[in-house]
Every structure is written in C-alpha cells, then in structure tokens.
Amino acid sequence: MATVGEWSRSDSPELPTETTPEEAVKWLLEEIDRLLLNYVRFTFADIHGIGRCKSVPRRHVEHLVRTGGVTAFAGQTITVV
C-alpha cells in the first residue's frame, strides 16, 4: 500500500490526453484501486489563496469527484495519503 513518503512525483501516473470527464473519473478510480489507497486527499486554494485540503475514504471518492462535493473552486488536485 502506498503511504506518504513512499510515493514520489516520478511514480505519478499520467492521465491520458483527450479523455472525456467520464473516462477521467474511471481512470482515477482504477489508479486508486491499483495503488491500494484507503484515503485520498483533495487539495485546493481557497478564494484568498490559502491552501485547503480534505481527506476522504476511498468509498466516497467517486461521489465527491462527480458532484464537486469537496470544493467549488477550480484547480483541485489529488494527492496520496
């Protein structure tokens, strides 16, 4: 299982180019399962530029990605927890 410190940027999987949003969600969930992640951290900058994050269990990731339930701000990234 990947944990903080074991996963480096060079190991980061690349999202295939020219994908539809549905394909991107499917790819993300497959990568989470492949890495055996239990939690995923969503990070973003708030309206004042302050970094914020929310860690969620794997079972809630699909719902949050599809509904934008973590944040309404653009620029959201996902990191390994």
ZISUL-V886712 format. One record per helix or strand of 2 or more residues. SS is the DSSP state (helix for helix, strand for strand). FROM is the first residue (numbers start at 1). LEN is the number of residues. If there is no record, write none. Layout:
# ZISUL-V886712
ss=<SS:SS>
from=<FROM:FROM>
len=<LEN:LEN>
This chain:
# ZISUL-V886712
ss=<helix:helix:strand:strand:helix:strand>
from=<9:21:39:51:58:77>
len=<3:14:7:7:10:4>
